Amino acid sequence: MNIFVSFLLHNQIINFCKRFSSWFENPETKVKQFAHFESGFLKVKPNSSPLFITYTSSHTFGVALIEEGIYDEENKAISLESTSVGRTSVNKPPEVIKVRKVCIFLTQFLFYIKCKI
């Protein structure tokens, strides 16, 4: 089992004090631009099979998410889908309705996140 997931199982909750930052490539200029920061908590449901994981997060653009999913041991990936999306009243359109993420582990501690909004 992945060390990161083993740590999560042992501690049952991980606080992401360091923020994730995301970038995107502008299709017109081909320049990478800053998208946002997010921070949150990963929590595991003990004795679940497959391993059930929740992720609560807040973002710099005024969105808070609750995501739930599973850890796929064979593919070394965590798949998450939002179950609740909250946003501040001053947010501008477009509104985030649903988020899906797949965190694919490249090494024991390094993972790549594919996200669909």
C-alpha positions as CSV (number, residue, x, y, z in Angstrom):
1,M,0.0,0.0,0.0
2,N,1.1,3.6,-0.7
3,I,2.9,5.2,2.2
4,F,0.7,8.3,2.0
5,V,-2.4,6.2,2.2
6,S,-1.0,4.1,5.0
7,F,-0.3,7.3,6.9
8,L,-3.9,8.5,6.2
9,L,-5.2,5.2,7.5
10,H,-3.2,5.4,10.7
11,N,-4.0,9.0,11.5
12,Q,-7.5,9.0,9.8
13,I,-7.2,12.7,9.0
14,I,-4.6,14.9,7.2
15,N,-4.6,18.7,7.4
16,F,-3.2,20.2,4.2
17,C,-1.5,23.2,5.9
18,K,0.4,23.9,2.8
19,R,-1.9,25.1,0.1
20,F,-2.2,23.4,-3.3
21,S,-1.7,25.9,-6.1
22,S,-3.0,25.2,-9.6
23,W,-2.0,26.7,-12.9
24,F,-3.5,26.5,-16.4
25,E,-2.1,27.2,-19.8
26,N,-3.9,29.9,-21.7
27,P,-4.8,28.3,-25.0
28,E,-4.3,31.6,-27.0
29,T,-0.9,32.7,-25.6
30,K,0.4,29.3,-24.4
31,V,1.5,31.1,-21.2
32,K,0.9,29.3,-17.8
33,Q,-1.3,31.4,-15.5
34,F,-2.1,31.1,-11.8
35,A,-5.6,29.7,-11.2
36,H,-6.1,29.4,-7.4
37,F,-5.0,28.1,-4.0
38,E,-6.9,25.5,-2.0
39,S,-6.3,24.0,1.5
40,G,-8.3,21.4,3.4
41,F,-8.6,18.1,5.2
42,L,-8.5,14.5,3.9
43,K,-10.2,12.0,6.1
44,V,-10.6,8.2,5.8
45,K,-13.5,6.0,6.9
46,P,-11.8,3.2,9.0
47,N,-12.3,-0.4,8.0
48,S,-13.9,0.5,4.6
49,S,-13.3,-1.6,1.5
50,P,-12.6,-0.1,-0.9
51,L,-11.1,2.7,1.2
52,F,-13.6,5.5,1.5
53,I,-12.1,9.1,1.6
54,T,-13.6,12.5,2.2
55,Y,-11.9,15.8,1.3
56,T,-13.1,19.2,2.6
57,S,-11.5,22.3,1.1
58,S,-11.7,26.0,0.7
59,H,-10.5,28.0,-2.2
60,T,-9.2,31.6,-2.7
61,F,-12.1,32.4,-5.1
62,G,-14.8,31.9,-2.4
63,V,-15.8,28.3,-2.9
64,A,-15.9,25.6,-0.3
65,L,-16.2,21.9,-1.3
66,I,-17.0,18.6,0.3
67,E,-15.8,15.7,-1.8
68,E,-16.1,12.0,-1.3
69,G,-14.6,9.0,-3.1
70,I,-12.4,5.9,-2.9
71,Y,-8.8,4.9,-3.1
72,D,-8.1,2.4,-5.9
73,E,-5.2,0.2,-4.8
74,E,-4.7,-1.3,-8.2
75,N,-4.3,2.0,-10.1
76,K,-2.8,3.9,-7.1
77,A,-5.4,6.6,-7.4
78,I,-7.9,8.5,-5.3
79,S,-11.1,9.4,-7.1
80,L,-13.2,12.2,-5.6
81,E,-16.5,13.8,-6.5
82,S,-18.1,16.8,-4.9
83,T,-21.2,16.2,-2.8
84,S,-21.6,19.8,-1.6
85,V,-20.5,23.1,-3.1
86,G,-20.8,26.4,-1.2
87,R,-19.9,29.8,-2.4
88,T,-19.8,33.4,-1.2
89,S,-22.6,35.8,-2.2
90,V,-20.1,38.1,-3.9
91,N,-18.7,35.5,-6.4
92,K,-19.0,36.3,-10.1
93,P,-20.3,33.8,-12.7
94,P,-19.7,31.1,-13.8
95,E,-20.9,29.1,-10.8
96,V,-19.1,25.9,-9.8
97,I,-21.7,23.2,-9.7
98,K,-19.8,19.9,-9.5
99,V,-16.1,18.9,-9.3
100,R,-14.4,15.6,-10.0
101,K,-10.8,14.8,-9.2
102,V,-8.5,11.9,-9.7
103,C,-5.3,12.0,-7.7
104,I,-2.8,9.6,-9.4
105,F,0.3,8.7,-7.3
106,L,3.5,9.0,-9.2
107,T,5.7,8.1,-6.2
108,Q,5.0,7.4,-2.6
109,F,4.4,11.1,-1.8
110,L,4.0,12.8,-5.2
111,F,0.7,12.8,-7.0
112,Y,-0.8,14.3,-10.1
113,I,-4.4,15.7,-9.9
114,K,-6.7,15.6,-12.9
115,C,-9.7,17.8,-12.3
116,K,-13.0,18.3,-14.1
117,I,-15.2,21.2,-13.1
